[in-house]
């Protein structure tokens, strides 16, 4: 077998518009099935995307012995439940971020996964696979900007549709869970360690009760990370990484377009260098990396412990706001 046969659990927009087309371009991926609890929606998605198999329940898809791996773009509150069911059905799992609603829930998933060590499972932080981030990580690790001291991240969009899943508190909606998780992951990725303490401030929407504006400080002892995320601001994203001898600025850190070049700037005392990266689809790279780990039986790029630790920081930020003090994740 030189390709992993994928099944898609739900017709979520991110799957239809981003991930499935990306997987279909992968060297090691073959999307063969899609399921929805609404069979008509599954049939429409399958027709539009050229997927041969269609199921009207998630259970039917999981029982298909032709499928090797499952991609889960379900709402946040369904991630752990269906990841566990997929593992129990003998499938490898790539699950959208955040991995669950709490670190306790994510630990239950880890416990289940450890009982099936032959199966791979990974949280889908696709940005890490983009060449711009691979290059940035190398610049930081090689000391190109001196000692890393602080990471500043900003990520926002505008969505006041109270029926949208991102604005549903019961489904794990809100800014920190949806996009702030990237800011947290980016800082942990660059510092290559966990923050010792965090402090956060949160503004909640009076209708949805989800966080619509949140900021946080992560203290890594050797440096800090600050971020702001919002679901009700002008759409914008940017990351600045500052060291003792230089700064890296990333123009489109998370939603890098698959059809356009991306840019970063390396600012040093002697001048600024613009570094341009050819168009790539980071979702394709993620799918191929995960599929290759299955085919070669090697560790996945990021393990579940990483997902759990990201959740612990998210929880600590909310606790910090509630208790009005620094919190240790």
C-alpha positions as CSV (number, residue, x, y, z in Angstrom):
1,X,0.0,0.0,0.0
2,X,1.5,3.3,-1.1
3,X,-1.5,5.5,-0.1
4,X,-3.7,5.9,3.0
5,X,-7.4,5.6,2.3
6,X,-9.2,8.4,4.1
7,X,-12.8,8.7,5.4
8,X,-14.2,12.2,6.3
9,X,-16.4,12.4,9.4
10,X,-19.0,15.1,8.5
11,X,-19.5,17.7,5.7
12,X,-18.1,20.6,7.8
13,X,-17.1,23.7,5.7
14,X,-13.4,23.4,6.6
15,X,-13.4,19.8,5.3
16,X,-15.3,20.6,2.1
17,X,-13.4,23.8,1.2
18,X,-9.9,23.3,2.6
19,X,-8.9,19.8,3.8
20,X,-10.6,17.4,1.5
21,X,-9.3,19.1,-1.7
22,X,-5.9,19.3,-0.1
23,X,-5.9,15.6,0.8
24,X,-6.9,14.8,-2.7
25,X,-3.7,16.4,-4.0
26,X,-1.6,14.4,-1.6
27,X,1.1,12.0,-2.6
28,X,0.1,9.5,0.1
29,X,-3.6,10.3,0.5
30,X,-6.8,8.9,-1.2
31,X,-10.1,10.2,0.0
32,X,-12.6,7.4,-0.5
33,X,-15.6,8.1,1.8
34,X,-17.5,10.9,3.5
35,X,-20.3,10.7,6.1
36,X,-23.0,13.0,7.4
37,X,-26.0,12.4,9.6
38,X,-27.9,14.0,6.7
39,X,-27.4,11.6,3.8
40,X,-28.4,14.3,1.2
41,X,-25.6,16.6,2.5
42,X,-23.1,13.7,2.3
43,X,-24.3,12.9,-1.3
44,X,-24.0,16.5,-2.4
45,X,-20.5,16.9,-0.9
46,X,-19.4,13.6,-2.4
47,X,-20.6,14.6,-5.9
48,X,-19.0,18.0,-5.7
49,X,-15.6,16.5,-4.5
50,X,-15.6,13.3,-6.5
51,X,-15.7,11.0,-3.4
52,X,-16.8,7.5,-4.3
53,X,-18.4,6.3,-1.0
54,X,-21.2,8.0,0.9
55,X,-22.6,7.2,4.3
56,X,-25.7,8.6,6.2
57,X,-24.2,7.9,9.6
58,X,-20.7,8.2,11.1
59,X,-20.9,4.6,12.5
60,X,-21.3,3.2,8.9
61,X,-18.2,5.0,7.7
62,X,-16.2,3.8,10.7
63,X,-17.2,0.2,10.0
64,X,-15.9,0.4,6.4
65,X,-12.8,-1.9,6.4
66,X,-11.4,-0.2,3.3
67,X,-10.8,3.0,5.3
68,X,-7.4,3.4,7.0
69,X,-7.6,6.9,8.5
70,X,-10.3,9.3,9.6
71,X,-10.3,13.1,9.4
72,X,-12.5,14.7,12.0
73,X,-13.7,18.3,11.3
74,X,-16.7,18.0,13.7
75,X,-17.5,20.8,16.3
76,X,-15.2,20.9,19.2
77,X,-17.5,19.2,21.7
78,X,-17.6,16.1,19.4
79,X,-13.8,15.7,18.8
80,X,-12.9,13.4,21.7
81,X,-16.1,11.2,21.4
82,X,-15.6,10.4,17.7
83,X,-11.8,10.2,17.9
84,X,-12.2,7.5,20.5
85,X,-14.9,5.7,18.4
86,X,-12.6,5.9,15.3
87,X,-9.7,4.4,17.3
88,X,-12.0,1.7,18.6
89,X,-12.9,0.9,15.0
90,X,-9.2,0.5,14.2
91,X,-8.7,3.7,12.3
92,X,-5.9,6.3,12.5
93,X,-7.2,9.7,13.4
94,X,-6.4,13.3,12.4
95,X,-8.6,15.5,14.5
96,X,-9.2,19.2,14.1
97,X,-8.0,21.6,16.8
98,X,-8.6,22.1,19.7
99,X,-8.4,18.4,20.6
100,X,-11.3,18.7,23.0
101,X,-13.1,20.8,25.5
102,X,-10.7,20.2,28.4
103,X,-7.3,18.7,29.2
104,X,-9.1,16.1,31.3
105,X,-11.1,15.0,28.2
106,X,-8.0,15.0,26.1
107,X,-6.2,12.8,28.7
108,X,-9.0,10.3,28.4
109,X,-8.3,10.2,24.6
110,X,-4.6,9.7,25.3
111,X,-5.3,6.8,27.6
112,X,-7.5,5.2,25.0
113,X,-4.8,5.8,22.3
114,X,-2.1,4.2,24.5
115,X,-4.1,1.0,24.5
116,X,-3.8,0.9,20.7
117,X,-0.2,1.8,20.1
118,X,-0.4,0.6,16.5
119,X,-2.8,3.4,15.6
120,X,-1.7,7.0,15.0
121,X,-3.6,10.1,16.2
122,X,-2.7,13.8,15.8
123,X,-4.2,17.2,16.4
124,X,-4.4,19.2,13.1
125,X,-2.3,22.3,13.6
126,X,-1.6,22.6,9.9
127,X,0.5,25.8,10.1
128,X,3.5,23.9,11.4
129,X,3.9,22.1,8.1
130,X,4.1,25.2,5.9
131,X,7.7,25.9,4.7
132,X,7.5,29.4,6.1
133,X,7.2,28.0,9.6
134,X,9.8,25.4,9.1
135,X,12.2,28.2,8.0
136,X,11.2,30.4,10.9
137,X,11.7,27.6,13.4
138,X,15.2,27.0,12.0
139,X,16.1,30.7,12.1
140,X,15.0,30.8,15.8
141,X,16.7,27.6,16.8
142,X,19.9,28.6,14.9
143,X,20.1,31.9,16.8
144,X,19.7,34.0,13.8
145,X,17.8,36.6,15.9
146,X,19.9,36.0,19.0
147,X,18.2,34.7,22.1
148,X,14.4,34.4,21.7
149,X,12.8,36.8,24.1
150,X,9.2,37.4,23.1
151,X,6.5,36.3,20.6
152,X,3.6,38.7,19.7
153,X,0.6,37.2,17.9
154,X,-2.7,38.7,16.7
155,X,-5.6,36.8,15.1
156,X,-9.1,38.1,14.5
157,X,-12.2,37.8,12.3
158,X,-15.7,39.2,12.5
159,X,-18.6,36.8,13.0
160,X,-21.8,37.8,14.9
161,X,-24.0,35.0,13.6
162,X,-25.3,33.5,16.8
163,X,-26.3,30.3,15.0
164,X,-22.7,29.8,13.8
165,X,-21.0,26.9,15.6
166,X,-18.1,29.2,16.6
167,X,-20.6,31.3,18.7
168,X,-22.1,28.3,20.5
169,X,-20.9,28.0,24.1
170,X,-22.2,24.4,24.4
171,X,-20.2,23.3,21.4
172,X,-16.9,24.8,22.6
173,X,-17.1,28.0,20.7
174,X,-15.3,31.3,21.3
175,X,-12.2,33.0,20.2
176,X,-9.6,31.3,22.4
177,X,-10.8,27.8,21.4
178,X,-11.1,28.7,17.7
179,X,-8.1,30.9,17.0
180,X,-6.4,31.8,20.2
181,X,-5.3,28.1,20.3
182,X,-3.0,29.0,17.4
183,X,-1.4,31.8,19.2
184,X,-0.7,29.5,22.2
185,X,0.6,26.7,20.0
186,X,2.9,29.1,18.0
187,X,4.5,30.3,21.2
188,X,5.0,26.8,22.6
189,X,6.4,25.7,19.2
190,X,9.0,28.5,19.1
191,X,10.1,28.3,22.7
192,X,10.0,24.5,22.6
193,X,8.8,24.3,26.2
194,X,5.7,24.9,28.3
195,X,4.9,28.3,29.9
196,X,5.5,28.4,33.7
197,X,2.6,30.7,34.3
198,X,-0.1,32.6,32.3
199,X,-2.4,35.6,32.8
200,X,-5.5,36.4,30.7
201,X,-8.3,38.9,30.2
202,X,-11.5,38.0,28.5
203,X,-14.6,39.9,27.1
204,X,-17.7,37.8,26.7
205,X,-20.5,38.3,24.2
206,X,-23.7,39.0,26.2
207,X,-25.8,36.9,23.8
208,X,-23.6,33.9,23.0
209,X,-21.6,33.9,26.3
210,X,-18.6,33.0,24.3
211,X,-15.3,35.0,24.5
212,X,-15.2,37.6,21.7
213,X,-12.0,39.4,22.7
214,X,-9.2,37.8,24.7
215,X,-5.6,38.6,25.5
216,X,-3.0,36.6,27.3
217,X,0.6,36.7,28.5
218,X,2.6,33.4,28.6
219,X,5.7,33.5,30.8
220,X,8.3,31.0,29.6
221,X,10.9,32.1,32.2
222,X,13.5,32.9,29.5
223,X,11.0,35.0,27.6
224,X,7.3,35.8,27.1
225,X,4.5,35.6,24.6
226,X,1.6,38.0,24.3
227,X,-1.4,37.5,22.1
228,X,-4.9,38.9,21.3
229,X,-7.6,37.1,19.5
230,X,-11.1,38.2,18.6
231,X,-14.2,36.9,16.8
232,X,-15.7,40.4,16.5
233,X,-12.9,42.6,15.1
234,X,-11.6,43.5,11.6
235,X,-10.0,40.3,10.2
236,X,-6.3,40.4,10.7
237,X,-3.4,38.1,11.6
238,X,0.3,38.7,12.2
239,X,3.1,37.2,14.2
240,X,6.3,39.0,15.4
241,X,9.2,37.1,16.9
242,X,11.8,39.2,18.7
243,X,15.2,38.2,19.9
244,X,18.2,40.0,21.3
245,X,19.6,40.6,17.8
246,X,16.7,40.6,15.4
247,X,13.1,40.2,14.6
248,X,11.0,37.9,12.3
249,X,7.6,39.1,11.0
250,X,5.2,36.6,9.4
251,X,2.7,38.2,7.1
252,X,0.1,35.4,7.0
253,X,1.0,33.0,9.9
254,X,-2.0,30.8,10.0
255,X,-4.2,30.9,6.9
256,X,-1.5,30.8,4.4
257,X,-3.1,30.7,0.9
258,X,-2.5,27.6,-1.1
259,X,-2.4,29.5,-4.4
260,X,-0.2,32.6,-3.6
261,X,3.3,33.1,-2.3
262,X,3.8,33.9,1.3
263,X,6.4,36.3,2.9
264,X,8.3,36.7,6.1
265,X,10.7,39.5,6.9
266,X,14.0,39.0,8.8
267,X,14.9,42.3,10.4
268,X,18.5,42.5,11.6
269,X,20.7,45.5,12.6
270,X,22.3,45.5,9.2
271,X,19.0,45.6,7.3
272,X,15.8,43.7,6.4
273,X,15.6,40.6,4.2
274,X,12.3,39.6,2.6
275,X,12.0,35.9,2.2
276,X,9.3,34.6,-0.2
277,X,7.9,31.1,-0.3
278,X,6.3,29.5,-3.3
279,X,2.6,28.6,-3.0
280,X,1.9,25.3,-1.2
281,X,-1.1,23.8,0.5
282,X,-0.3,23.3,4.1
283,X,-3.2,21.0,4.5
284,X,-1.7,18.7,1.8
285,X,1.6,18.8,3.6
286,X,-0.1,17.9,6.9
287,X,-2.1,15.0,5.3
288,X,1.0,13.6,3.6
289,X,3.1,13.8,6.8
290,X,0.4,12.0,8.8
291,X,-0.1,9.4,6.1
292,X,3.6,8.8,5.7
293,X,3.9,8.2,9.5
294,X,1.2,5.5,9.1
295,X,2.8,4.0,6.0
296,X,6.3,3.9,7.6
297,X,5.1,3.3,11.2
298,X,7.0,6.3,12.5
299,X,5.9,8.8,15.2
300,X,3.5,11.5,14.1
301,X,5.0,15.0,13.9
302,X,3.1,16.2,17.1
303,X,1.8,13.8,19.7
304,X,-1.2,13.9,21.9
305,X,0.8,15.2,24.8
306,X,1.4,18.4,22.8
307,X,-2.4,18.7,22.3
308,X,-3.1,18.2,26.0
309,X,-0.5,20.8,27.0
310,X,-2.1,23.3,24.6
311,X,-5.4,22.7,26.3
312,X,-3.9,23.2,29.7
313,X,-2.7,26.6,28.7
314,X,-6.2,27.5,27.4
315,X,-7.8,26.4,30.7
316,X,-5.2,28.4,32.7
317,X,-6.0,31.6,30.8
318,X,-9.7,31.3,31.5
319,X,-8.9,30.5,35.2
320,X,-6.6,33.5,35.4
321,X,-9.4,35.8,34.3
322,X,-11.9,34.3,36.7
323,X,-9.5,34.4,39.6
324,X,-7.8,37.7,38.6
325,X,-4.3,36.2,39.1
326,X,-1.5,34.4,37.3
327,X,-2.1,30.7,36.9
328,X,0.2,27.8,36.4
329,X,-1.0,25.4,33.5
